[in-house]
Amino acid sequence: MQVQTTSEEEKGLTVEITGEDYSLAEIVHHELLEEKSVTFAGVLPPHPLIKKLVLKVRAQRVKPEKAFTNSVERAMETTKDLYGSVKKALGGASS
């Protein structure tokens, strides 16, 4: 996975992620929309043959970089909770 960021003014950020599936962007996008300081969060539709995701974020009262990292941290916690619940539901079976 390769991540590149580009700032757009003071309140905007573009994040490009190469080598990952579109579903990853949607998870982060969902968390960004939950962030109160985020005024816009969007995912550009990827080309079907190119694994490159583009997320755009605009925020007020905090830097968009901070809003983005907060959202990624929440996504990680949610994923850990899901993993624990699934593991428990399957009787602790490992993969």
Backbone as XML, in Angstrom:
<?xml version="1.0"?>
<chain id="A" units="angstrom">
  <residue number="1" name="MET">
    <atom name="N" x="0.849" y="-1.170" z="0.000"/>
    <atom name="CA" x="0.000" y="0.000" z="0.000"/>
    <atom name="C" x="0.897" y="1.236" z="0.000"/>
  </residue>
  <residue number="2" name="GLN">
    <atom name="N" x="0.547" y="2.187" z="-0.831"/>
    <atom name="CA" x="1.282" y="3.442" z="-0.891"/>
    <atom name="C" x="0.289" y="4.576" z="-0.668"/>
  </residue>
  <residue number="3" name="VAL">
    <atom name="N" x="0.639" y="5.509" z="0.230"/>
    <atom name="CA" x="-0.248" y="6.627" z="0.558"/>
    <atom name="C" x="0.474" y="7.932" z="0.254"/>
  </residue>
  <residue number="4" name="GLN">
    <atom name="N" x="-0.216" y="8.812" z="-0.460"/>
    <atom name="CA" x="0.294" y="10.149" z="-0.745"/>
    <atom name="C" x="-0.769" y="11.148" z="-0.343"/>
  </residue>
  <residue number="5" name="THR">
    <atom name="N" x="-0.338" y="12.269" z="0.236"/>
    <atom name="CA" x="-1.282" y="13.315" z="0.615"/>
    <atom name="C" x="-0.913" y="14.616" z="-0.083"/>
  </residue>
  <residue number="6" name="THR">
    <atom name="N" x="-1.939" y="15.393" z="-0.346"/>
    <atom name="CA" x="-1.769" y="16.706" z="-0.940"/>
    <atom name="C" x="-2.704" y="17.653" z="-0.206"/>
  </residue>
  <residue number="7" name="SER">
    <atom name="N" x="-2.162" y="18.731" z="0.332"/>
    <atom name="CA" x="-3.011" y="19.716" z="0.990"/>
    <atom name="C" x="-3.629" y="20.631" z="-0.042"/>
  </residue>
  <residue number="8" name="GLU">
    <atom name="N" x="-4.873" y="20.945" z="0.182"/>
    <atom name="CA" x="-5.591" y="21.902" z="-0.662"/>
    <atom name="C" x="-5.996" y="23.054" z="0.241"/>
  </residue>
  <residue number="9" name="GLU">
    <atom name="N" x="-5.278" y="24.117" z="0.160"/>
    <atom name="CA" x="-5.509" y="25.265" z="1.039"/>
    <atom name="C" x="-5.254" y="24.850" z="2.478"/>
  </residue>
  <residue number="10" name="GLU">
    <atom name="N" x="-5.872" y="25.551" z="3.399"/>
    <atom name="CA" x="-5.696" y="25.262" z="4.817"/>
    <atom name="C" x="-6.673" y="24.197" z="5.306"/>
  </residue>
  <residue number="11" name="LYS">
    <atom name="N" x="-7.825" y="24.151" z="4.702"/>
    <atom name="CA" x="-8.909" y="23.322" z="5.222"/>
    <atom name="C" x="-9.182" y="22.068" z="4.401"/>
  </residue>
  <residue number="12" name="GLY">
    <atom name="N" x="-8.380" y="21.800" z="3.383"/>
    <atom name="CA" x="-8.641" y="20.658" z="2.519"/>
    <atom name="C" x="-7.462" y="19.710" z="2.419"/>
  </residue>
  <residue number="13" name="LEU">
    <atom name="N" x="-7.770" y="18.458" z="2.137"/>
    <atom name="CA" x="-6.754" y="17.424" z="2.025"/>
    <atom name="C" x="-7.213" y="16.398" z="0.996"/>
  </residue>
  <residue number="14" name="THR">
    <atom name="N" x="-6.270" y="15.947" z="0.163"/>
    <atom name="CA" x="-6.529" y="14.850" z="-0.758"/>
    <atom name="C" x="-5.574" y="13.726" z="-0.404"/>
  </residue>
  <residue number="15" name="VAL">
    <atom name="N" x="-6.111" y="12.520" z="-0.266"/>
    <atom name="CA" x="-5.307" y="11.348" z="0.061"/>
    <atom name="C" x="-5.466" y="10.342" z="-1.065"/>
  </residue>
  <residue number="16" name="GLU">
    <atom name="N" x="-4.332" y="9.920" z="-1.628"/>
    <atom name="CA" x="-4.341" y="8.901" z="-2.674"/>
    <atom name="C" x="-3.731" y="7.624" z="-2.108"/>
  </residue>
  <residue number="17" name="ILE">
    <atom name="N" x="-4.450" y="6.521" z="-2.236"/>
    <atom name="CA" x="-3.990" y="5.226" z="-1.737"/>
    <atom name="C" x="-3.902" y="4.289" z="-2.933"/>
  </residue>
  <residue number="18" name="THR">
    <atom name="N" x="-2.723" y="3.765" z="-3.175"/>
    <atom name="CA" x="-2.493" y="2.867" z="-4.300"/>
    <atom name="C" x="-2.327" y="1.446" z="-3.785"/>
  </residue>
  <residue number="19" name="GLY">
    <atom name="N" x="-2.959" y="0.498" z="-4.468"/>
    <atom name="CA" x="-2.785" y="-0.914" z="-4.146"/>
    <atom name="C" x="-3.824" y="-1.483" z="-3.199"/>
  </residue>
  <residue number="20" name="GLU">
    <atom name="N" x="-4.895" y="-0.757" z="-2.952"/>
    <atom name="CA" x="-5.948" y="-1.265" z="-2.068"/>
    <atom name="C" x="-7.297" y="-1.226" z="-2.764"/>
  </residue>
  <residue number="21" name="ASP">
    <atom name="N" x="-8.225" y="-1.977" z="-2.215"/>
    <atom name="CA" x="-9.569" y="-2.096" z="-2.759"/>
    <atom name="C" x="-10.422" y="-0.886" z="-2.374"/>
  </residue>
  <residue number="22" name="TYR">
    <atom name="N" x="-11.433" y="-0.607" z="-3.176"/>
    <atom name="CA" x="-12.362" y="0.505" z="-2.973"/>
    <atom name="C" x="-13.064" y="0.437" z="-1.622"/>
  </residue>
  <residue number="23" name="SER">
    <atom name="N" x="-13.281" y="-0.770" z="-1.116"/>
    <atom name="CA" x="-14.002" y="-0.914" z="0.155"/>
    <atom name="C" x="-13.245" y="-0.264" z="1.313"/>
  </residue>
  <residue number="24" name="LEU">
    <atom name="N" x="-11.931" y="-0.226" z="1.252"/>
    <atom name="CA" x="-11.145" y="0.438" z="2.288"/>
    <atom name="C" x="-11.489" y="1.921" z="2.338"/>
  </residue>
  <residue number="25" name="ALA">
    <atom name="N" x="-11.590" y="2.548" z="1.186"/>
    <atom name="CA" x="-11.931" y="3.965" z="1.133"/>
    <atom name="C" x="-13.315" y="4.223" z="1.700"/>
  </residue>
  <residue number="26" name="GLU">
    <atom name="N" x="-14.252" y="3.326" z="1.458"/>
    <atom name="CA" x="-15.608" y="3.519" z="1.961"/>
    <atom name="C" x="-15.682" y="3.418" z="3.484"/>
  </residue>
  <residue number="27" name="ILE">
    <atom name="N" x="-14.860" y="2.562" z="4.074"/>
    <atom name="CA" x="-14.821" y="2.456" z="5.540"/>
    <atom name="C" x="-14.335" y="3.774" z="6.139"/>
  </residue>
  <residue number="28" name="VAL">
    <atom name="N" x="-13.236" y="4.295" z="5.603"/>
    <atom name="CA" x="-12.697" y="5.566" z="6.098"/>
    <atom name="C" x="-13.673" y="6.703" z="5.801"/>
  </residue>
  <residue number="29" name="HIS">
    <atom name="N" x="-14.285" y="6.683" z="4.631"/>
    <atom name="CA" x="-15.268" y="7.702" z="4.250"/>
    <atom name="C" x="-16.417" y="7.748" z="5.259"/>
  </residue>
  <residue number="30" name="HIS">
    <atom name="N" x="-16.916" y="6.588" z="5.636"/>
    <atom name="CA" x="-17.994" y="6.515" z="6.627"/>
    <atom name="C" x="-17.571" y="7.177" z="7.939"/>
  </residue>
  <residue number="31" name="GLU">
    <atom name="N" x="-16.376" y="6.883" z="8.393"/>
    <atom name="CA" x="-15.886" y="7.467" z="9.647"/>
    <atom name="C" x="-15.663" y="8.970" z="9.515"/>
  </residue>
  <residue number="32" name="LEU">
    <atom name="N" x="-15.204" y="9.419" z="8.351"/>
    <atom name="CA" x="-15.022" y="10.855" z="8.135"/>
    <atom name="C" x="-16.353" y="11.591" z="8.248"/>
  </residue>
  <residue number="33" name="LEU">
    <atom name="N" x="-17.406" y="11.000" z="7.725"/>
    <atom name="CA" x="-18.720" y="11.641" z="7.792"/>
    <atom name="C" x="-19.246" y="11.732" z="9.223"/>
  </residue>
  <residue number="34" name="GLU">
    <atom name="N" x="-18.726" y="10.898" z="10.120"/>
    <atom name="CA" x="-19.114" y="10.951" z="11.531"/>
    <atom name="C" x="-18.355" y="12.039" z="12.295"/>
  </residue>
  <residue number="35" name="GLU">
    <atom name="N" x="-17.274" y="12.516" z="11.740"/>
    <atom name="CA" x="-16.430" y="13.542" z="12.367"/>
    <atom name="C" x="-17.148" y="14.891" z="12.290"/>
  </residue>
  <residue number="36" name="LYS">
    <atom name="N" x="-17.418" y="15.516" z="13.427"/>
    <atom name="CA" x="-18.191" y="16.759" z="13.459"/>
    <atom name="C" x="-17.507" y="17.922" z="12.745"/>
  </residue>
  <residue number="37" name="SER">
    <atom name="N" x="-16.191" y="17.938" z="12.744"/>
    <atom name="CA" x="-15.473" y="19.049" z="12.126"/>
    <atom name="C" x="-15.363" y="18.920" z="10.603"/>
  </residue>
  <residue number="38" name="VAL">
    <atom name="N" x="-15.722" y="17.771" z="10.061"/>
    <atom name="CA" x="-15.618" y="17.552" z="8.617"/>
    <atom name="C" x="-16.828" y="18.147" z="7.914"/>
  </residue>
  <residue number="39" name="THR">
    <atom name="N" x="-16.550" y="19.047" z="6.961"/>
    <atom name="CA" x="-17.628" y="19.667" z="6.195"/>
    <atom name="C" x="-17.864" y="18.961" z="4.867"/>
  </residue>
  <residue number="40" name="PHE">
    <atom name="N" x="-16.864" y="18.213" z="4.399"/>
    <atom name="CA" x="-17.005" y="17.435" z="3.172"/>
    <atom name="C" x="-16.046" y="16.254" z="3.221"/>
  </residue>
  <residue number="41" name="ALA">
    <atom name="N" x="-16.534" y="15.104" z="2.808"/>
    <atom name="CA" x="-15.695" y="13.921" z="2.642"/>
    <atom name="C" x="-16.232" y="13.166" z="1.435"/>
  </residue>
  <residue number="42" name="GLY">
    <atom name="N" x="-15.349" y="12.863" z="0.510"/>
    <atom name="CA" x="-15.781" y="12.166" z="-0.690"/>
    <atom name="C" x="-14.733" y="11.200" z="-1.190"/>
  </residue>
  <residue number="43" name="VAL">
    <atom name="N" x="-15.209" y="10.186" z="-1.902"/>
    <atom name="CA" x="-14.332" y="9.208" z="-2.532"/>
    <atom name="C" x="-14.570" y="9.291" z="-4.029"/>
  </residue>
  <residue number="44" name="LEU">
    <atom name="N" x="-13.499" y="9.548" z="-4.774"/>
    <atom name="CA" x="-13.633" y="9.568" z="-6.232"/>
    <atom name="C" x="-13.762" y="8.140" z="-6.728"/>
  </residue>
  <residue number="45" name="PRO">
    <atom name="N" x="-14.707" y="7.861" z="-7.612"/>
    <atom name="CA" x="-14.858" y="6.499" z="-8.129"/>
    <atom name="C" x="-13.584" y="6.052" z="-8.841"/>
  </residue>
  <residue number="46" name="PRO">
    <atom name="N" x="-13.080" y="4.886" z="-8.499"/>
    <atom name="CA" x="-11.835" y="4.426" z="-9.129"/>
    <atom name="C" x="-12.078" y="3.843" z="-10.516"/>
  </residue>
  <residue number="47" name="HIS">
    <atom name="N" x="-11.031" y="3.830" z="-11.301"/>
    <atom name="CA" x="-11.081" y="3.140" z="-12.583"/>
    <atom name="C" x="-11.073" y="1.645" z="-12.279"/>
  </residue>
  <residue number="48" name="PRO">
    <atom name="N" x="-11.888" y="0.840" z="-12.936"/>
    <atom name="CA" x="-11.986" y="-0.583" z="-12.591"/>
    <atom name="C" x="-10.687" y="-1.379" z="-12.761"/>
  </residue>
  <residue number="49" name="LEU">
    <atom name="N" x="-9.759" y="-0.887" z="-13.558"/>
    <atom name="CA" x="-8.516" y="-1.621" z="-13.794"/>
    <atom name="C" x="-7.342" y="-1.083" z="-12.974"/>
  </residue>
  <residue number="50" name="ILE">
    <atom name="N" x="-7.529" y="0.038" z="-12.306"/>
    <atom name="CA" x="-6.438" y="0.654" z="-11.559"/>
    <atom name="C" x="-6.791" y="0.675" z="-10.075"/>
  </residue>
  <residue number="51" name="LYS">
    <atom name="N" x="-5.927" y="0.106" z="-9.246"/>
    <atom name="CA" x="-6.163" y="0.100" z="-7.800"/>
    <atom name="C" x="-5.604" y="1.371" z="-7.180"/>
  </residue>
  <residue number="52" name="LYS">
    <atom name="N" x="-6.340" y="2.467" z="-7.369"/>
    <atom name="CA" x="-5.944" y="3.746" z="-6.804"/>
    <atom name="C" x="-7.185" y="4.430" z="-6.259"/>
  </residue>
  <residue number="53" name="LEU">
    <atom name="N" x="-7.170" y="4.738" z="-4.968"/>
    <atom name="CA" x="-8.287" y="5.383" z="-4.304"/>
    <atom name="C" x="-7.947" y="6.843" z="-4.066"/>
  </residue>
  <residue number="54" name="VAL">
    <atom name="N" x="-8.924" y="7.713" z="-4.179"/>
    <atom name="CA" x="-8.719" y="9.118" z="-3.891"/>
    <atom name="C" x="-9.828" y="9.571" z="-2.950"/>
  </residue>
  <residue number="55" name="LEU">
    <atom name="N" x="-9.416" y="10.046" z="-1.771"/>
    <atom name="CA" x="-10.350" y="10.593" z="-0.794"/>
    <atom name="C" x="-10.087" y="12.079" z="-0.653"/>
  </residue>
  <residue number="56" name="LYS">
    <atom name="N" x="-11.156" y="12.860" z="-0.594"/>
    <atom name="CA" x="-11.030" y="14.306" z="-0.398"/>
    <atom name="C" x="-11.742" y="14.668" z="0.898"/>
  </residue>
  <residue number="57" name="VAL">
    <atom name="N" x="-11.096" y="15.534" z="1.670"/>
    <atom name="CA" x="-11.615" y="15.926" z="2.982"/>
    <atom name="C" x="-11.501" y="17.437" z="3.136"/>
  </residue>
  <residue number="58" name="ARG">
    <atom name="N" x="-12.556" y="18.042" z="3.666"/>
    <atom name="CA" x="-12.518" y="19.447" z="4.077"/>
    <atom name="C" x="-13.013" y="19.493" z="5.512"/>
  </residue>
  <residue number="59" name="ALA">
    <atom name="N" x="-12.364" y="20.340" z="6.316"/>
    <atom name="CA" x="-12.730" y="20.408" z="7.735"/>
    <atom name="C" x="-12.652" y="21.843" z="8.248"/>
  </residue>
  <residue number="60" name="GLN">
    <atom name="N" x="-13.390" y="22.085" z="9.315"/>
    <atom name="CA" x="-13.348" y="23.363" z="10.019"/>
    <atom name="C" x="-12.953" y="23.084" z="11.460"/>
  </residue>
  <residue number="61" name="ARG">
    <atom name="N" x="-12.336" y="24.044" z="12.089"/>
    <atom name="CA" x="-11.939" y="23.997" z="13.509"/>
    <atom name="C" x="-10.773" y="23.049" z="13.793"/>
  </residue>
  <residue number="62" name="VAL">
    <atom name="N" x="-10.470" y="22.124" z="12.916"/>
    <atom name="CA" x="-9.295" y="21.263" z="13.053"/>
    <atom name="C" x="-8.653" y="21.111" z="11.681"/>
  </residue>
  <residue number="63" name="LYS">
    <atom name="N" x="-7.394" y="20.716" z="11.686"/>
    <atom name="CA" x="-6.737" y="20.459" z="10.402"/>
    <atom name="C" x="-7.348" y="19.213" z="9.778"/>
  </residue>
  <residue number="64" name="PRO">
    <atom name="N" x="-7.508" y="19.191" z="8.466"/>
    <atom name="CA" x="-8.089" y="18.011" z="7.816"/>
    <atom name="C" x="-7.240" y="16.764" z="8.036"/>
  </residue>
  <residue number="65" name="GLU">
    <atom name="N" x="-5.930" y="16.930" z="8.200"/>
    <atom name="CA" x="-5.058" y="15.791" z="8.492"/>
    <atom name="C" x="-5.444" y="15.135" z="9.813"/>
  </residue>
  <residue number="66" name="LYS">
    <atom name="N" x="-5.777" y="15.951" z="10.808"/>
    <atom name="CA" x="-6.182" y="15.435" z="12.121"/>
    <atom name="C" x="-7.529" y="14.717" z="12.016"/>
  </residue>
  <residue number="67" name="ALA">
    <atom name="N" x="-8.458" y="15.290" z="11.282"/>
    <atom name="CA" x="-9.762" y="14.650" z="11.090"/>
    <atom name="C" x="-9.590" y="13.303" z="10.389"/>
  </residue>
  <residue number="68" name="PHE">
    <atom name="N" x="-8.690" y="13.258" z="9.407"/>
    <atom name="CA" x="-8.450" y="12.017" z="8.678"/>
    <atom name="C" x="-7.843" y="10.954" z="9.594"/>
  </residue>
  <residue number="69" name="THR">
    <atom name="N" x="-6.820" y="11.314" z="10.364"/>
    <atom name="CA" x="-6.197" y="10.319" z="11.258"/>
    <atom name="C" x="-7.170" y="9.871" z="12.341"/>
  </residue>
  <residue number="70" name="ASN">
    <atom name="N" x="-8.001" y="10.779" z="12.856"/>
    <atom name="CA" x="-9.024" y="10.379" z="13.838"/>
    <atom name="C" x="-9.968" y="9.347" z="13.232"/>
  </residue>
  <residue number="71" name="SER">
    <atom name="N" x="-10.364" y="9.561" z="11.996"/>
    <atom name="CA" x="-11.286" y="8.648" z="11.324"/>
    <atom name="C" x="-10.655" y="7.285" z="11.067"/>
  </residue>
  <residue number="72" name="VAL">
    <atom name="N" x="-9.386" y="7.268" z="10.693"/>
    <atom name="CA" x="-8.693" y="6.000" z="10.473"/>
    <atom name="C" x="-8.569" y="5.237" z="11.797"/>
  </residue>
  <residue number="73" name="GLU">
    <atom name="N" x="-8.282" y="5.951" z="12.889"/>
    <atom name="CA" x="-8.189" y="5.300" z="14.203"/>
    <atom name="C" x="-9.529" y="4.684" z="14.608"/>
  </residue>
  <residue number="74" name="ARG">
    <atom name="N" x="-10.628" y="5.411" z="14.382"/>
    <atom name="CA" x="-11.951" y="4.862" z="14.708"/>
    <atom name="C" x="-12.277" y="3.655" z="13.839"/>
  </residue>
  <residue number="75" name="ALA">
    <atom name="N" x="-11.886" y="3.705" z="12.571"/>
    <atom name="CA" x="-12.109" y="2.564" z="11.675"/>
    <atom name="C" x="-11.349" y="1.339" z="12.178"/>
  </residue>
  <residue number="76" name="MET">
    <atom name="N" x="-10.130" y="1.551" z="12.664"/>
    <atom name="CA" x="-9.339" y="0.432" z="13.206"/>
    <atom name="C" x="-10.023" y="-0.153" z="14.441"/>
  </residue>
  <residue number="77" name="GLU">
    <atom name="N" x="-10.519" y="0.688" z="15.321"/>
    <atom name="CA" x="-11.197" y="0.207" z="16.525"/>
    <atom name="C" x="-12.463" y="-0.566" z="16.171"/>
  </residue>
  <residue number="78" name="THR">
    <atom name="N" x="-13.227" y="-0.052" z="15.225"/>
    <atom name="CA" x="-14.451" y="-0.733" z="14.797"/>
    <atom name="C" x="-14.121" y="-2.098" z="14.212"/>
  </residue>
  <residue number="79" name="THR">
    <atom name="N" x="-13.055" y="-2.162" z="13.415"/>
    <atom name="CA" x="-12.637" y="-3.423" z="12.811"/>
    <atom name="C" x="-12.186" y="-4.416" z="13.878"/>
  </residue>
  <residue number="80" name="LYS">
    <atom name="N" x="-11.462" y="-3.938" z="14.887"/>
    <atom name="CA" x="-11.040" y="-4.811" z="15.990"/>
    <atom name="C" x="-12.255" y="-5.352" z="16.743"/>
  </residue>
  <residue number="81" name="ASP">
    <atom name="N" x="-13.239" y="-4.475" z="16.985"/>
    <atom name="CA" x="-14.464" y="-4.916" z="17.660"/>
    <atom name="C" x="-15.190" y="-5.971" z="16.836"/>
  </residue>
  <residue number="82" name="LEU">
    <atom name="N" x="-15.274" y="-5.749" z="15.533"/>
    <atom name="CA" x="-15.918" y="-6.715" z="14.648"/>
    <atom name="C" x="-15.188" y="-8.048" z="14.689"/>
  </residue>
  <residue number="83" name="TYR">
    <atom name="N" x="-13.880" y="-8.012" z="14.619"/>
    <atom name="CA" x="-13.077" y="-9.239" z="14.665"/>
    <atom name="C" x="-13.326" y="-9.996" z="15.969"/>
  </residue>
  <residue number="84" name="GLY">
    <atom name="N" x="-13.324" y="-9.283" z="17.093"/>
    <atom name="CA" x="-13.566" y="-9.923" z="18.385"/>
    <atom name="C" x="-14.949" y="-10.548" z="18.458"/>
  </residue>
  <residue number="85" name="SER">
    <atom name="N" x="-15.956" y="-9.842" z="17.944"/>
    <atom name="CA" x="-17.324" y="-10.362" z="17.966"/>
    <atom name="C" x="-17.472" y="-11.595" z="17.085"/>
  </residue>
  <residue number="86" name="VAL">
    <atom name="N" x="-16.859" y="-11.562" z="15.905"/>
    <atom name="CA" x="-16.925" y="-12.706" z="14.998"/>
    <atom name="C" x="-16.208" y="-13.902" z="15.595"/>
  </residue>
  <residue number="87" name="LYS">
    <atom name="N" x="-15.054" y="-13.662" z="16.173"/>
    <atom name="CA" x="-14.280" y="-14.723" z="16.791"/>
    <atom name="C" x="-15.067" y="-15.369" z="17.927"/>
  </residue>
  <residue number="88" name="LYS">
    <atom name="N" x="-15.716" y="-14.536" z="18.741"/>
    <atom name="CA" x="-16.521" y="-15.047" z="19.847"/>
    <atom name="C" x="-17.716" y="-15.839" z="19.322"/>
  </residue>
  <residue number="89" name="ALA">
    <atom name="N" x="-18.372" y="-15.313" z="18.276"/>
    <atom name="CA" x="-19.545" y="-15.995" z="17.705"/>
    <atom name="C" x="-19.176" y="-17.349" z="17.104"/>
  </residue>
  <residue number="90" name="LEU">
    <atom name="N" x="-17.953" y="-17.463" z="16.605"/>
    <atom name="CA" x="-17.512" y="-18.717" z="16.011"/>
    <atom name="C" x="-16.831" y="-19.630" z="17.027"/>
  </residue>
  <residue number="91" name="GLY">
    <atom name="N" x="-16.967" y="-19.286" z="18.284"/>
    <atom name="CA" x="-16.422" y="-20.138" z="19.334"/>
    <atom name="C" x="-14.910" y="-20.064" z="19.466"/>
  </residue>
  <residue number="92" name="GLY">
    <atom name="N" x="-14.346" y="-18.902" z="19.133"/>
    <atom name="CA" x="-12.917" y="-18.727" z="19.265"/>
    <atom name="C" x="-12.101" y="-19.423" z="18.197"/>
  </residue>
  <residue number="93" name="ALA">
    <atom name="N" x="-12.762" y="-19.868" z="17.134"/>
    <atom name="CA" x="-12.032" y="-20.558" z="16.047"/>
    <atom name="C" x="-11.059" y="-19.590" z="15.391"/>
  </residue>
  <residue number="94" name="SER">
    <atom name="N" x="-9.881" y="-20.084" z="15.099"/>
    <atom name="CA" x="-8.894" y="-19.255" z="14.418"/>
    <atom name="C" x="-8.922" y="-19.561" z="12.929"/>
  </residue>
  <residue number="95" name="SER">
    <atom name="N" x="-8.356" y="-18.622" z="12.163"/>
    <atom name="CA" x="-8.384" y="-18.798" z="10.703"/>
    <atom name="C" x="-7.321" y="-19.731" z="10.211"/>
  </residue>
</chain>
